[in-house]
Amino acid sequence: MKRIRQYKNKKKIALSITSRSLLLLVLLGLLPSCIKDKLLDYLDLFPMTLYASADYNHRGKDATIPSTYIMQSEYNTYALPTDTSCPIEIMTRRGTQVLYAYNAADSVSMNANLMEAWVQRVSGDTIQHIPEYFFSTFEYISPQQAQPDSVHFQLEQQMRRLDIEIELGLPERQIITHGEGVLQGVYAMFNISTLEYSQDTFYVAFPLQLTQEALVSELHLFGFNPNISQQLKLTLFLEDGSRLTIEDDLSQELDSFNDDKLTPFHLGTQLNLKHEAGFTATLDDWIIEDEKEIIVQ
């Protein structure tokens, strides 16, 4: 516990220093050049040419390579193309420092001060079910004054695809129009600096689309919190306007979801619909098929 407090205190101090440094850089632009040069020398800051390049080789086969990425230094943020090495002028200092790289993904918001990537919420503690894949990494450099340097980022996929497929028999396909699901215990935030996740309880809500043989949905998630059960609530909409609700615990089935982010995780079951004084529905045991993929329109 003492180490955790020390780490948090150091993190707060580092963020405070970074904020003051950014404010100082803005103020430097307002000073005469002679005064600015003397102040930069005093602070041991200097401009440097950095050649930055990146690749997305650490990704799943269904992930699209972003055309650009964001590089964030201690003093500034740069938008760079993926397919070429770019010489850029950065303001830096002597000594080892960290550079962060990540893509600007749809439905993912980046808190650049804390280096936290948050999946956008649809409401309260419920997040988007299919944001664009998020990639990130960081590298260290040790600048020397007046000497160009280079850095290569190997951006890593930080989300995994979850496919949910509920197979329907002919009677079920004639009665069910569509469905909705809510799954508990998902991670909503990933810190690209500490590689830690949010520990609060979040939910992901998703639609279930009716295909010729099943109800299907595709989700992109940072992962699941192993300390929170993965409770699933399904709502099925019938042709007569009525609804059926099914609840299940997927904690055991999703226990290995966080182990491999590059392979889509397919979770399937069979729906059984009975009509006895009204409709009731049950699900067969869930089956994990990593190599099976679904097509969601």
C-alpha positions in Angstrom: 0.0 0.0 0.0 2.9 2.3 0.8 4.4 1.8 -2.6 1.1 2.5 -4.3 0.8 5.8 -2.4 4.4 6.7 -3.4 3.6 5.9 -7.0 0.5 8.1 -7.0 2.4 11.0 -5.4 5.1 10.8 -7.9 2.5 10.7 -10.7 0.8 13.8 -9.4 4.2 15.6 -9.1 5.1 14.6 -12.7 1.7 15.8 -14.0 2.1 19.1 -12.1 5.6 19.6 -13.6 4.3 18.8 -17.1 1.5 21.3 -16.8 3.8 24.0 -15.7 6.2 23.1 -18.5 3.4 23.4 -21.1 2.4 26.8 -19.7 6.0 27.9 -19.8 6.3 27.0 -23.5 3.3 29.1 -24.3 4.7 32.1 -22.4 8.1 31.7 -24.2 6.4 32.5 -27.5 5.5 35.9 -26.1 9.1 36.8 -25.1 11.8 38.6 -27.2 14.2 36.1 -28.8 17.2 37.2 -26.7 15.3 36.7 -23.4 13.8 33.4 -24.6 17.2 31.9 -25.6 18.6 32.7 -22.1 15.6 31.2 -20.4 15.8 28.0 -22.5 19.5 27.7 -21.6 18.6 28.1 -17.9 15.9 25.4 -18.1 18.2 23.1 -20.2 15.6 23.0 -23.0 16.6 22.8 -26.6 15.1 22.1 -30.0 15.9 18.8 -31.6 15.2 17.0 -34.9 13.5 13.6 -34.3 12.8 11.0 -37.0 9.6 9.2 -36.0 8.2 6.1 -37.6 5.5 3.5 -36.6 4.0 0.2 -37.5 0.8 -1.7 -36.6 2.2 -5.3 -37.0 0.9 -6.3 -33.6 -2.8 -6.4 -34.6 -5.5 -8.9 -35.4 -6.4 -9.9 -38.9 -9.7 -8.0 -38.7 -8.2 -4.7 -37.5 -7.7 -1.9 -40.1 -4.4 0.0 -40.0 -5.0 3.7 -39.1 -3.5 6.2 -41.6 -2.1 8.4 -38.8 -1.1 8.3 -35.2 -0.5 10.7 -32.3 2.9 11.1 -30.8 2.9 12.9 -27.4 6.1 14.2 -25.8 6.5 16.0 -22.5 6.0 19.3 -24.1 3.8 18.8 -27.2 1.6 16.6 -29.3 2.1 15.7 -33.0 -0.2 14.0 -35.6 2.0 11.9 -37.9 1.4 9.6 -40.9 1.8 5.9 -40.4 3.4 5.0 -43.7 6.5 7.2 -43.6 9.3 8.3 -41.3 8.8 12.0 -40.4 11.5 14.4 -39.3 9.9 16.8 -36.8 11.3 19.6 -34.6 10.6 19.0 -30.9 11.4 20.9 -27.8 13.2 18.6 -25.4 15.8 18.4 -22.6 18.7 16.2 -21.7 18.1 12.9 -20.0 15.8 9.9 -20.5 12.2 10.7 -21.3 9.2 8.9 -22.6 7.3 9.4 -25.8 3.7 8.0 -26.2 2.0 6.9 -29.4 -1.6 6.1 -30.0 -4.3 6.4 -32.7 -7.2 8.7 -32.7 -10.0 6.1 -32.5 -13.6 6.8 -33.0 -15.6 6.6 -29.7 -12.4 6.6 -27.7 -11.5 9.8 -25.8 -7.9 10.4 -24.7 -7.1 12.2 -21.5 -3.6 13.4 -22.5 -2.7 14.6 -19.0 -3.3 11.3 -17.3 -2.6 9.2 -20.5 -6.0 7.5 -20.1 -8.0 6.2 -23.0 -11.7 6.1 -22.2 -14.4 4.4 -24.3 -17.2 6.9 -24.7 -20.3 6.3 -22.7 -23.8 6.1 -24.1 -25.2 6.9 -20.6 -24.1 6.7 -17.0 -21.9 3.7 -16.6 -22.7 2.1 -19.9 -20.1 2.3 -22.8 -20.1 2.1 -26.6 -20.2 -1.5 -27.8 -18.1 -1.2 -30.9 -15.5 1.6 -30.9 -12.8 1.7 -33.4 -9.8 -0.4 -32.4 -7.4 1.4 -30.1 -3.6 1.0 -30.4 -0.9 2.4 -28.2 2.7 2.1 -27.0 5.6 4.1 -25.6 9.3 4.4 -26.2 12.2 6.1 -24.4 14.7 8.5 -25.8 17.8 10.2 -24.4 18.4 13.4 -26.3 21.7 15.0 -26.8 21.8 18.7 -27.7 22.2 19.5 -31.4 22.2 15.8 -32.3 19.2 14.3 -34.3 17.5 11.2 -32.8 15.1 8.6 -34.1 12.3 6.5 -32.6 10.2 3.7 -33.9 6.8 2.9 -32.4 5.3 -0.6 -32.6 1.7 0.2 -31.8 -0.1 -2.7 -30.1 -3.8 -3.5 -30.3 -5.4 -2.9 -26.9 -8.9 -4.2 -27.6 -10.3 -7.6 -28.5 -13.3 -8.5 -30.6 -16.2 -10.4 -28.9 -18.7 -12.1 -31.2 -22.0 -13.2 -29.6 -24.1 -15.6 -31.6 -27.4 -17.1 -30.5 -28.7 -19.7 -32.9 -32.4 -19.9 -33.6 -34.6 -22.7 -34.8 -37.2 -22.1 -37.5 -40.0 -21.4 -35.0 -37.8 -18.8 -33.1 -36.9 -17.1 -36.4 -40.5 -16.6 -37.2 -41.4 -15.1 -33.9 -38.3 -13.0 -32.8 -37.6 -9.7 -34.6 -34.4 -8.6 -32.9 -32.8 -8.4 -29.5 -30.7 -6.3 -27.1 -28.0 -7.2 -24.6 -26.3 -5.7 -21.5 -23.1 -7.2 -20.2 -21.5 -6.3 -16.8 -17.9 -6.0 -15.7 -16.2 -4.5 -18.8 -13.2 -2.2 -18.6 -14.0 1.3 -19.8 -10.5 2.8 -19.5 -6.9 1.8 -20.4 -3.9 3.8 -19.1 -1.2 3.6 -21.9 1.5 4.7 -19.4 0.9 2.3 -16.5 -0.9 -0.4 -18.6 -3.7 -0.5 -16.0 -7.5 -0.5 -16.4 -10.4 1.2 -14.7 -11.6 -0.8 -11.7 -15.1 0.6 -11.5 -18.1 -1.4 -12.6 -19.1 -0.6 -16.2 -21.6 -2.1 -18.5 -21.7 -2.5 -22.3 -25.1 -2.4 -24.1 -25.3 -3.9 -27.6 -27.9 -4.7 -30.3 -28.6 -8.3 -31.4 -29.2 -8.4 -35.2 -31.4 -11.1 -36.7 -29.7 -13.0 -39.5 -31.1 -16.1 -41.4 -30.2 -18.4 -38.5 -29.2 -16.4 -35.4 -29.1 -13.3 -33.3 -25.6 -11.8 -33.6 -23.6 -8.9 -32.3 -20.0 -7.7 -32.5 -18.2 -5.9 -29.7 -14.7 -4.3 -29.3 -13.6 -4.3 -25.6 -10.5 -3.5 -23.6 -11.3 -6.6 -21.5 -13.2 -7.7 -18.4 -12.6 -7.1 -14.8 -12.0 -10.5 -13.1 -13.2 -9.1 -9.8 -16.6 -8.4 -11.1 -19.0 -11.1 -12.5 -19.9 -10.9 -16.1 -23.7 -10.9 -15.8 -25.6 -10.9 -19.1 -29.1 -9.7 -19.6 -30.8 -10.4 -22.9 -34.1 -8.8 -24.1 -35.8 -10.5 -27.0 -38.5 -8.6 -29.0 -41.3 -10.7 -30.5 -43.6 -10.0 -33.4 -46.7 -9.5 -31.2 -44.9 -6.6 -29.4 -44.1 -8.6 -26.3 -40.6 -9.1 -24.8 -38.7 -11.9 -23.2 -35.8 -11.5 -20.8 -33.0 -14.0 -20.2 -30.2 -13.6 -17.6 -27.0 -15.6 -17.5 -23.6 -15.5 -15.9 -20.7 -15.6 -18.4 -17.9 -15.2 -15.9 -16.6 -18.7 -16.6 -16.9 -18.5 -20.3 -15.1 -15.1 -20.5 -12.4 -16.0 -18.0 -9.7 -16.2 -20.8 -10.9 -13.2 -22.8 -8.1 -10.9 -21.6 -5.4 -13.4 -22.5 -5.2 -12.7 -26.3 -6.3 -9.5 -27.8 -5.5 -10.3 -31.4 -7.8 -13.3 -32.0 -11.6 -12.7 -32.2 -13.4 -14.4 -29.3 -16.6 -16.2 -30.5 -19.2 -17.1 -27.9 -22.2 -19.1 -29.1 -25.3 -20.8 -27.8 -28.7 -22.1 -28.9 -32.0 -20.5 -27.9 -35.0 -22.7 -27.0 -38.4 -21.1 -27.1 -41.4 -22.7 -25.5 -45.1 -21.7 -25.6 -46.9 -22.7 -22.4 -49.4 -20.0 -21.2 -47.1 -17.5 -22.8 -43.6 -17.7 -24.2 -40.6 -18.7 -22.2 -37.0 -18.9 -23.3 -33.8 -20.8 -22.2 -30.3 -21.0 -23.5 -28.0 -24.0 -24.0 -24.5 -24.1 -22.6 -22.3 -21.4 -24.2 -19.5 -22.7 -26.6 -16.2 -20.8 -27.2 -15.0 -21.0 -30.8 -12.1 -18.6 -31.4 -11.7 -19.3 -35.1 -15.4 -18.8 -36.0 -16.5 -15.3 -37.2 -19.8 -13.7 -37.8 -20.8 -11.0 -40.2 -22.8 -8.1 -38.7 -24.3 -5.7 -41.2 
